[in-house]
Amino acid sequence: MTAAVADSSGTSSFPYPDGTYVSVQIGETSIKGWIVSRPLLVGGGKGLVSAVVVPSNPDKAPMFVEVTREQVTPLEQHVALASWSRVEKVAQLLLTAHLDAQVAQLECANTARNLEAVKTQHAQWVNQLVEASHRWANENELCGQFDEFMEEQGLPTRNADYVIEVSATIGLRLRLTRTARSESDAEDIISSEDVDEELQDMIGHPDFDLHEWRVVSAAKDEH
């Protein structure tokens, strides 16, 4: 006695009835066994189905596949109907669980997208509220207590002008002229006061500290 077999001419409905013995082509791999299939619930193109294929060989595990009619070929089968009856319920439960998992995954993805949209809308609303609050505070000349309140609530305070004092290290090459007997003597007579005075004349700003300096070279002034 054999299980029901779909017409190999392809005129039967697709997905095929549960228990149809088929050959499923996945790339270069051909899988033979009983098929339990349902229309694909999540994604995929037209005519695509989710299926579990149960090999007639009990040593091989059922396989989940997503296939089109062109990938499934009904076969004449010579395996006793009793063999299919032993796995029919399990195969149907496996496919149902697989489809339920797909739906749950889609629902989770939709929920995540909706949550992200709500977070974005909330952030926009907070930004608009903060900007309006800042304008109102400035127009009404509110003092720093307003900014303290905003900070306590974890909200941005108003922008303010700040004076920043910066200590900067710069590299300059100065040309000083001194009278000496040789280049080495000229180098030796240069002092920190000489460098400081030359910098004052060049920069015109007395508010700096001279930390380091060194003589790079000395040469006779030919002018």
Salt bridges, closest charged atoms under 4 A:
ASP18 OD1 - ARG38 NH1 2.92
GLU116 OE1 - LYS119 NZ 3.96
ASP147 OD2 - ARG158 NH2 3.01
ASP194 OD1 - ARG178 NH2 3.35
